[in-house]
Amino acid sequence: MAYSRGRAVLQYWLEVRGISQTELSRRSGWSEKDPNQGWSPRMISHFCKNAKSMSPEAIYTFGEILGLENPLVDLYDQWHWDGAGEGPRR
């Protein structure tokens, strides 16, 4: 049993808050390429285009910067329960 995430809506929240990808990169610390952490400024573009999934660290970091109440839910448009039988479905 597991949850699977839907489409990321990071770009939507950036537009709502008036923050550019570059500014998010700077504020989050992702403006410096760090191969040990697996990120670079380009990763934010990948997240916005749904080319790569955000890590939990990215979700919570971006959620804090964007002022989201529940970033795990707010940064993806759907979460699906992939379990046997009846389970939560959003």
C-alpha positions as CSV (number, residue, x, y, z in Angstrom):
1,M,0.0,0.0,0.0
2,A,1.4,3.4,-1.0
3,Y,0.4,6.8,-2.1
4,S,1.4,8.1,-5.6
5,R,1.6,11.7,-6.4
6,G,-0.1,13.5,-9.3
7,R,1.1,16.5,-11.3
8,A,3.3,19.0,-9.5
9,V,1.9,22.5,-9.3
10,L,5.0,24.3,-8.2
11,Q,4.9,26.7,-11.2
12,Y,1.3,27.7,-10.3
13,W,2.4,28.6,-6.7
14,L,5.4,30.6,-8.0
15,E,3.1,32.6,-10.2
16,V,0.5,33.1,-7.4
17,R,3.2,34.4,-5.0
18,G,5.0,36.4,-7.7
19,I,8.3,34.5,-7.3
20,S,10.5,33.5,-10.2
21,Q,12.3,30.1,-10.4
22,T,15.5,32.0,-10.1
23,E,14.4,33.7,-6.9
24,L,13.1,30.4,-5.5
25,S,16.5,28.9,-6.3
26,R,18.2,31.7,-4.4
27,R,15.9,31.7,-1.4
28,S,16.0,27.9,-1.0
29,G,19.8,27.6,-1.3
30,W,19.4,25.6,-4.5
31,S,21.3,28.4,-6.3
32,E,24.6,26.6,-5.7
33,K,25.1,23.4,-7.5
34,D,25.8,20.7,-4.9
35,P,26.3,17.2,-6.5
36,N,26.3,15.7,-3.0
37,Q,22.8,16.9,-2.5
38,G,21.7,16.1,-6.1
39,W,20.4,19.6,-6.9
40,S,21.2,22.6,-9.0
41,P,19.2,25.6,-10.0
42,R,18.0,23.7,-13.1
43,M,16.3,21.2,-10.9
44,I,13.6,23.8,-10.1
45,S,12.8,24.0,-13.8
46,H,12.5,20.2,-13.9
47,F,10.1,20.3,-10.9
48,C,8.0,23.0,-12.5
49,K,7.8,21.0,-15.8
50,N,7.1,17.7,-14.0
51,A,10.2,16.3,-15.6
52,K,11.5,15.2,-12.1
53,S,9.7,14.5,-8.8
54,M,10.5,16.7,-5.8
55,S,12.2,15.1,-2.8
56,P,10.5,15.5,0.6
57,E,13.2,18.0,1.4
58,A,12.4,20.1,-1.7
59,I,8.6,19.9,-1.0
60,Y,9.0,21.2,2.6
61,T,11.6,23.8,1.7
62,F,9.6,25.2,-1.1
63,G,6.4,25.0,1.0
64,E,8.0,27.1,3.7
65,I,9.2,29.7,1.2
66,L,5.8,29.9,-0.5
67,G,3.9,30.0,2.8
68,L,1.9,26.8,2.1
69,E,0.0,25.3,5.0
70,N,0.4,21.7,3.8
71,P,3.1,21.6,1.2
72,L,3.0,17.9,0.7
73,V,-0.6,18.2,-0.5
74,D,-0.4,21.7,-1.9
75,L,2.5,21.1,-4.3
76,Y,0.8,18.2,-6.1
77,D,-2.6,18.3,-7.6
78,Q,-3.6,14.7,-6.8
79,W,-2.6,12.0,-4.4
80,H,-3.8,8.5,-5.0
81,W,-4.0,5.6,-2.6
82,D,-2.4,2.5,-4.3
83,G,-3.5,0.0,-1.8
84,A,-5.7,-3.1,-1.8
85,G,-9.3,-2.5,-1.0
86,E,-10.8,0.9,-0.1
87,G,-8.5,3.6,0.9
88,P,-8.3,7.4,0.8
89,R,-8.5,8.9,-2.7
90,R,-8.1,12.6,-3.3
